Each structure stands twice: as structure tokens, then as C-alpha cells.
């Protein structure tokens, strides 16, 4: 059975590998998965691109984070909730070398592709490579076919911020990568307290060792100390 491996250009200096798939297989395409309302808006004689874009973004507000659903935390945060609080965290960065506005922008777009792809966890059988391909095809579709008719500048900026995060092209992108994990840890601890310690999300904390920036490491260590004190208090 024939196979093909391609590389998609993300900028003049970067490329994102796609999945090695059978040439006979039908590849997942974001155009086959956009919301019905978005299709209606784009199908008008004069497409209302701005409303179509907002309708796509609305999906981030509606979709719950898969990891929590897998742990039966059904009344949980949405993808948009996660991204919004990440952007707020970015406002509190104290490192003078960091462009906080850039971090906020990256935080607000880093999961934008999940509006159509969905929140696929690392344990999903799809695999990391196919997940990356779908997300790339989706962000490219959103930028080129929906945002670009509204504002070529906005389309370019969203694409640049998204690829910066994916490829960790800047210190700001590394900060946001770390803040992505930190926000998860904060949410873990909040749910653990809401559930009175009946659930322990220690499994999520295994990624602590992948935090790179010293400032975020300090935030994480502070959180872990408080979390340990909380669980110790439950033993008394």
C-alpha cells in the first residue's frame, strides 16, 4: 500500500511534518467539519465572514475540556475558559524581557484550531502526528478562508502567533507553553478542593518537569506546596 510523507511550510524558516498516511485514505479536512451555522454564513451571495469567524470561535465556548470529562468532572471548564485564564496569567508576568502583550495574543490563539478539531488528549488513539496535521489544516483554513477576507493583517498575525506557539519560536512562546501547564495545575487543585479531596489529579502533575522558564517554575512550586498542605490537612 503506497504511503506519502509531506512537510507543510509554516513560515519561511519552519515546516510542520504531517502524518504518513495511505494515499488511498481520505484525509480529515476542516471543511467537512465546520458548524452548520458557519456553512450558512459562508454560503450567502455576500458571505458574512466576521460572523462566520465568531461562530467558529463560539465552539471554543461550547466545548468542554476532554481531560476533565474523561475523569467524570462533567460540570467543567470549556476550551475558551482555559484560554481566557491563560491570557490573564500572561498579564502577570514580571520578567522585563518578556513582551506580555505577545504572550496574551499567543494564549488566545494557541488552541483556536480546537474549535473545529476538538480537544484531543495525548492518550487519544489518533496519535500526536495526525492531531498536529488536523490542527494545522484547521488554523490554515480559518486564517486563509475566513479571517483573511475580513483582515489580511489579522489573518497573518493569528497564523504567526499560532505557529510561534507550535514551534516555540520565541521566549514568549515558551512562557505560554509553560503557562498552559500551570493553568492546568491550578484547575486541578481547584477541582480537587471543590470535590473535597475525593478526587486526586496527581497524574496531571507529571508534566511539571517539562516547565522551562524559571518564573513559571516558581509559580508551580508555590502551588504544589499549597496543594500538598491541603491533602495533608485532610488526613487530620
ABEGO torsion letter per residue (X at the ends): XBBBBBBBBABAABBBBBBBBBAABBBBBAAAABBAAAAAAAABABBBAAAAAAAAAAAAAABBBAAAAAAGBABBBBAAAAAAAAAAAAAABABAABBAAAAAAAAAAAAAAAAAAEBBBAABAAEAAAAAAAAAAAAAAAAAAAAAAABAAAAAAAAAAAAAAAAGABAAAAAAAAAAAAAAAAAAAAAAAAAGGABBAAAAAAAAAABABAAAAAAAAAAAAAAAAAAAAAAX
